Each structure stands twice: as structure tokens, then as C-alpha cells.
């Protein structure tokens, strides 16, 4: 009996020693786009989600804000980022370049879709899209869905070359577009409805200074995507999807888990982003596979 007890103790101690010696899992690098006006605010906004994911997935999660959608897509493609919350066009680029895959789509006011818009200011005299000729215009960065790809697709469909059609073309951040258009420094620019609404609610622009003259068809919301290596672990993929599905119910008790109006996630796959891929192909910004 004593001999059995000693053996059990030795085995137990060996198991504990083995567990203590087991290497810790590396931190997951979680990239997010610059959804907020600056990096500091963006980090503070998405830190609760990163902390939640670390708890649910049982490993550290390092949050990093990437200034441009194009840069975030590249970071997911080159291994600098393991998982990312990024715009639809950025996701399609990352998928094309590296095989990153969407596993979930964020919900805004309960919906997985949003709109690209073109805005002007009340003194511009611009009432229709035809009035834009010869005016100053701003796109978002070239990794932006609503700020670049979708309005560019519309212009291509109308036979318009923006570099020739407008007197001056800028490429800048969404927040800067709304601010400069509202101030009359730009005649018009491309944005998305969620950003415009958020800036109005925050008092950063006045609603009457941002006049919407065009709106796209519904577009798939931002994608939560995983790098190709992580997609090989089916158990991990399911764990991420399960964790994200729980965000909506949890947010009702902890509103800080996501920014205002964002209400959780829903499982989606690559097929949901086909309209974005089609626009990329139609504009020549995406090469055929």
C-alpha cells in the first residue's frame, strides 16, 4: 500500500513538473484598423475585445492599431498579424495575397452590412454626381472599401477617370474627409455611413455640413479574419467563432466591449465578400486567380 502511494506521488510530481516545463503558447497578434480618430483612442476602444479574446482563447493577445487598411491587409499577409478586424476590401486583398480567411463579420445595429457614401457641403452647389466634374474630391486610402474601391467602381461604371474628371484628387483618412468637406476645404469625398454617423454623434461635424449625394448598395461589414496558418487548426477556428458569437449577449452587460452601435458578430465565410471581390476585379485592382 505504501509502495503504491509513493509511486502515485512520484507520478503526480512528474506530471506537475512536466506541466510547469511546458512552453507557454505565443501571443496572438491582433490587428485592427484605424476606426477611431487617432491611434490612442483606437487602442483604448478595442483593448476590451482583445482582453476578452485572450481570456476565451487561453493565450495572450497583443493589440496593434494599423494606420491604413492597405497596411493591415499586408500585415495579415506577411505574418506580422495573426488575426485582424479589417475592412472588406482589406480582407479580400489579404485573402488574395496570403490565403487569410474570414471567420466572422461584425454587426452594426444588428446588421452585417453598411454603405459607401459620397458627401459634399451645402455651399458646394453639388446636387448630383454629374455636378462633381472639375471639382476637388477625396478618396480614402487605397485599402478602403467604402472610401476607395466602391466609389471607384461606380466611377468606372460611368466611364469616369477620377484623375482626369476632378480638378484635384486626394487620398486620406475617413475622418479627415468628413472634416475637410464640412469645412468647405474639399468639394466632395467618399466615406461610409457608420463613420459619418459616429462623427455627427460625437460632435466632430454637424449633420447639416455633410450632405450625402450618393449611396452604394449594401456592403458586407468588417471581417474578423485569421491568417492561413491559424486556419489550419480547425479547433482554434471554432473556438474563435464561438467566442465572437458570445460578444453580442455579453455586450448588453458590458457596453465597452465594442464601440457604440456595434452589437456583436455573426459567422460568415469568404462567399459573403464576393461583391467586394467582383468590384476589385471590375476595376482592375484585383488580379484574377
C-alpha positions as CSV (number, residue, x, y, z in Angstrom):
1,X,0.0,0.0,0.0
2,X,2.8,2.4,1.0
3,X,4.7,1.5,-2.2
4,X,1.6,2.3,-4.3
5,X,1.2,5.7,-2.5
6,X,4.9,6.6,-3.2
7,X,4.5,5.7,-6.9
8,X,1.4,7.8,-7.2
9,X,3.1,10.8,-5.5
10,X,6.1,10.4,-7.8
11,X,3.9,10.3,-10.9
12,X,1.9,13.3,-9.7
13,X,5.0,15.3,-9.1
14,X,6.4,14.3,-12.5
15,X,3.2,15.4,-14.2
16,X,3.3,18.8,-12.4
17,X,6.9,19.2,-13.3
18,X,6.1,18.4,-16.9
19,X,3.2,20.9,-16.9
20,X,5.4,23.6,-15.4
21,X,8.1,22.9,-18.1
22,X,5.6,23.1,-21.0
23,X,6.3,26.2,-23.1
24,X,3.7,28.9,-23.0
25,X,1.7,29.5,-26.1
26,X,2.9,32.5,-28.1
27,X,0.8,35.7,-28.0
28,X,-1.7,36.2,-30.8
29,X,-1.0,39.4,-32.7
30,X,-4.4,41.1,-33.2
31,X,-4.5,43.9,-35.7
32,X,-7.3,46.5,-36.0
33,X,-7.8,49.3,-38.5
34,X,-7.9,52.9,-37.5
35,X,-11.6,53.1,-36.9
36,X,-11.3,56.0,-34.4
37,X,-9.8,59.5,-34.9
38,X,-6.4,58.6,-33.5
39,X,-4.3,55.6,-32.6
40,X,-4.5,56.1,-28.8
41,X,-8.3,56.2,-28.9
42,X,-8.4,53.3,-31.2
43,X,-6.3,51.1,-28.9
44,X,-8.4,52.1,-25.9
45,X,-11.6,51.3,-27.8
46,X,-10.6,47.8,-28.9
47,X,-8.5,46.8,-25.9
48,X,-11.6,45.3,-24.1
49,X,-12.2,43.0,-27.1
50,X,-8.5,41.9,-27.1
51,X,-8.6,41.2,-23.4
52,X,-11.9,39.2,-23.8
53,X,-10.4,37.1,-26.6
54,X,-7.3,36.4,-24.5
55,X,-9.5,35.1,-21.7
56,X,-11.6,33.0,-24.0
57,X,-8.8,31.5,-26.1
58,X,-6.5,30.9,-23.2
59,X,-3.4,32.7,-24.6
60,X,-2.1,36.3,-24.6
61,X,-3.5,38.7,-27.3
62,X,-1.4,41.7,-28.4
63,X,-3.5,44.5,-29.8
64,X,-2.0,46.7,-32.5
65,X,-3.6,49.5,-34.5
66,X,-2.5,49.7,-38.1
67,X,-2.9,53.2,-39.7
68,X,-4.2,52.2,-43.1
69,X,-6.5,49.4,-44.4
70,X,-3.9,48.5,-47.0
71,X,-1.2,48.2,-44.3
72,X,-3.4,46.0,-42.2
73,X,-4.1,43.7,-45.1
74,X,-0.3,43.4,-45.8
75,X,0.5,42.7,-42.1
76,X,-2.0,39.9,-42.1
77,X,-0.5,38.6,-45.3
78,X,3.2,38.8,-44.2
79,X,2.7,37.2,-40.8
80,X,3.0,40.4,-38.7
81,X,-0.6,39.9,-37.7
82,X,-2.3,36.6,-36.8
83,X,-5.9,37.8,-36.7
84,X,-7.5,41.1,-37.7
85,X,-10.6,43.1,-37.7
86,X,-10.4,44.8,-41.1
87,X,-12.5,46.4,-43.8
88,X,-14.0,44.2,-46.6
89,X,-11.6,45.3,-49.3
90,X,-8.6,44.9,-47.0
91,X,-9.8,41.4,-46.2
92,X,-10.2,40.5,-49.9
93,X,-6.6,41.7,-50.5
94,X,-5.3,39.7,-47.6
95,X,-7.2,36.6,-48.8
96,X,-5.8,37.0,-52.3
97,X,-2.2,37.5,-51.2
98,X,-1.9,35.0,-48.4
99,X,-5.0,32.8,-48.0
100,X,-6.2,34.6,-44.8
101,X,-9.9,33.7,-44.2
102,X,-12.8,35.5,-42.7
103,X,-14.5,33.6,-39.9
104,X,-17.0,36.2,-38.6
105,X,-18.5,39.6,-39.6
106,X,-19.1,42.4,-37.2
107,X,-22.7,43.6,-36.7
108,X,-23.7,47.3,-36.7
109,X,-27.1,48.0,-35.1
110,X,-27.7,44.3,-35.5
111,X,-26.9,44.2,-39.3
112,X,-23.9,42.7,-41.1
113,X,-24.0,45.3,-43.8
114,X,-23.2,49.0,-44.3
115,X,-23.0,51.6,-47.2
116,X,-20.4,53.6,-49.0
117,X,-21.4,57.3,-49.5
118,X,-20.2,60.4,-51.2
119,X,-20.7,63.7,-49.3
120,X,-20.4,67.3,-50.1
121,X,-21.1,70.6,-48.2
122,X,-24.2,72.8,-48.6
123,X,-22.3,75.7,-50.3
124,X,-20.7,73.5,-53.0
125,X,-23.6,73.7,-55.4
126,X,-23.3,70.0,-56.0
127,X,-26.7,68.3,-56.1
128,X,-26.0,65.2,-58.3
129,X,-23.0,63.1,-59.2
130,X,-22.8,64.9,-62.6
131,X,-22.0,68.1,-60.7
132,X,-18.7,66.7,-59.4
133,X,-16.9,67.3,-62.7
134,X,-14.0,69.7,-62.3
135,X,-14.3,69.7,-58.5
136,X,-11.9,68.6,-55.7
137,X,-12.5,65.1,-54.5
138,X,-11.1,62.9,-51.7
139,X,-10.9,59.1,-51.6
140,X,-9.9,57.1,-48.5
141,X,-6.6,55.2,-48.6
142,X,-6.4,52.5,-51.4
143,X,-7.1,49.7,-49.0
144,X,-10.5,51.2,-48.1
145,X,-13.7,49.6,-49.3
146,X,-16.2,52.5,-49.0
147,X,-13.6,55.2,-49.3
148,X,-11.9,53.9,-52.4
149,X,-12.9,50.7,-54.1
150,X,-16.7,51.0,-54.2
151,X,-16.8,54.7,-55.3
152,X,-14.0,53.9,-57.8
153,X,-16.1,51.0,-59.1
154,X,-19.1,53.4,-59.6
155,X,-17.0,55.9,-61.5
156,X,-15.6,53.2,-63.7
157,X,-19.1,52.0,-64.5
158,X,-19.9,55.6,-65.5
159,X,-16.9,55.8,-67.8
160,X,-15.2,58.3,-65.4
161,X,-11.4,58.5,-64.8
162,X,-11.2,60.3,-61.5
163,X,-7.7,61.7,-62.2
164,X,-9.0,63.4,-65.3
165,X,-12.6,64.1,-64.2
166,X,-11.7,66.0,-60.9
167,X,-9.6,69.1,-60.7
168,X,-7.7,67.6,-57.8
169,X,-7.8,64.1,-56.1
170,X,-6.7,63.4,-52.6
171,X,-6.2,60.1,-50.7
172,X,-6.6,60.5,-46.9
173,X,-8.4,59.1,-43.8
174,X,-12.2,58.9,-43.5
175,X,-12.3,61.3,-40.5
176,X,-10.2,63.9,-42.4
177,X,-12.5,63.6,-45.5
178,X,-15.6,64.4,-43.4
179,X,-13.8,67.2,-41.5
180,X,-12.4,68.9,-44.7
181,X,-15.7,68.6,-46.7
182,X,-17.7,70.0,-43.8
183,X,-15.3,72.9,-43.5
184,X,-15.5,73.6,-47.3
185,X,-11.9,72.8,-47.9
186,X,-12.9,70.0,-50.2
187,X,-15.9,69.9,-52.6
188,X,-16.7,66.3,-52.0
189,X,-15.3,62.9,-50.8
190,X,-16.1,59.3,-50.2
191,X,-16.9,57.9,-46.8
192,X,-19.1,55.2,-45.1
193,X,-22.3,55.8,-43.3
194,X,-21.1,54.3,-40.0
195,X,-18.2,56.8,-39.8
196,X,-20.4,59.8,-40.8
197,X,-23.0,58.9,-38.1
198,X,-20.3,58.4,-35.5
199,X,-18.7,61.7,-36.2
200,X,-22.0,63.5,-36.0
201,X,-22.9,61.8,-32.7
202,X,-19.5,62.7,-31.3
203,X,-20.0,66.4,-32.3
204,X,-16.9,66.3,-34.6
205,X,-19.0,67.5,-37.6
206,X,-22.5,68.9,-37.9
207,X,-25.1,66.9,-39.9
208,X,-26.1,69.8,-42.0
209,X,-22.5,70.3,-43.1
210,X,-22.2,66.8,-44.5
211,X,-24.7,66.3,-47.4
212,X,-25.0,62.8,-48.8
213,X,-25.4,62.8,-52.6
214,X,-24.8,59.1,-53.4
215,X,-25.1,55.8,-51.5
216,X,-24.0,52.4,-52.6
217,X,-25.8,49.1,-52.5
218,X,-25.4,47.3,-49.1
219,X,-21.8,46.1,-48.5
220,X,-20.6,43.3,-46.1
221,X,-19.4,44.7,-42.8
222,X,-15.8,44.5,-41.5
223,X,-14.3,41.0,-41.4
224,X,-12.7,39.2,-38.5
225,X,-10.1,37.2,-40.3
226,X,-7.4,34.7,-39.4
227,X,-4.1,34.1,-41.1
228,X,-3.6,31.0,-43.2
229,X,-1.5,29.1,-40.6
230,X,-4.2,29.6,-37.9
231,X,-6.9,28.4,-40.3
232,X,-5.2,25.0,-40.4
233,X,-6.2,24.5,-36.7
234,X,-10.0,23.7,-37.0
235,X,-10.4,23.5,-33.3
236,X,-8.9,27.0,-32.9
237,X,-11.1,28.4,-35.7
238,X,-14.3,27.1,-34.0
239,X,-13.1,28.5,-30.6
240,X,-12.7,31.9,-32.2
241,X,-16.1,31.8,-33.8
242,X,-17.7,30.7,-30.5
243,X,-16.0,33.5,-28.6
244,X,-17.1,36.1,-31.1
245,X,-20.7,34.8,-31.1
246,X,-20.8,35.4,-27.3
247,X,-19.8,39.1,-27.7
248,X,-23.3,40.3,-28.5
249,X,-25.0,38.9,-25.4
250,X,-22.1,39.9,-23.2
251,X,-22.1,43.5,-24.6
252,X,-25.5,44.1,-23.1
253,X,-23.9,43.8,-19.7
254,X,-20.6,45.3,-20.7
255,X,-21.2,48.0,-23.4
256,X,-17.4,48.8,-23.5
257,X,-16.7,45.5,-25.2
258,X,-17.4,47.1,-28.6
259,X,-17.7,50.7,-29.8
260,X,-21.2,52.3,-29.9
261,X,-23.7,50.8,-32.3
262,X,-21.6,47.6,-32.8
263,X,-23.7,44.8,-31.5
264,X,-21.7,41.6,-31.9
265,X,-20.5,39.2,-34.6
266,X,-22.1,36.6,-36.9
267,X,-20.3,33.6,-38.5
268,X,-19.6,34.3,-42.2
269,X,-17.3,32.9,-44.8
270,X,-15.5,34.1,-47.9
271,X,-18.6,33.9,-50.1
272,X,-20.2,36.8,-48.2
273,X,-17.4,39.1,-49.6
274,X,-18.0,38.2,-53.2
275,X,-19.4,41.7,-54.1
276,X,-16.1,43.2,-52.9
277,X,-14.1,40.8,-54.9
278,X,-16.2,41.4,-58.0
279,X,-15.6,45.2,-57.6
280,X,-11.9,44.6,-57.3
281,X,-11.8,42.6,-60.5
282,X,-14.0,45.1,-62.4
283,X,-11.7,48.0,-61.5
284,X,-8.5,46.0,-62.3
285,X,-7.4,46.4,-58.7
286,X,-7.5,42.7,-58.1
287,X,-5.9,40.1,-60.4
288,X,-7.9,37.1,-61.5
289,X,-7.0,33.9,-59.7
